[in-house]
Amino acid sequence: MELKKLQQQWNSFPETSMEERPVLSSDLEKIVVDKIAGFSNDRLEAMLNEFLTKEFRFVEVIGAALGFLIGLLQIGMTLLMK
């Protein structure tokens, strides 16, 4: 029902390009908050876990690569110091 109200408001604007249309951020924010509040905790956790798993994998790979490079640098410095 909120979406229909938003669509009616949106359609009431004269035909313009997308850049010229005003953003109805307060209505959009309320719709998003209402939708997220309606999710069960399990569903919200599953959605976040799916997204964060990809992001954490990236952090792990970058951490491993940087750790390897720093380790090589330490070995090189140790060998040069002797």
FENHU-V792150 format. One record per helix or strand of 3 or more residues. SS is the DSSP state (H for helix, E for strand). FROM is the first residue (numbers start at 0). LEN is the number of residues. If there is no record, write none. Layout:
SS/FROM/LEN, SS/FROM/LEN
//
This chain:
H/1/10, H/17/3, H/24/14, H/40/41
//
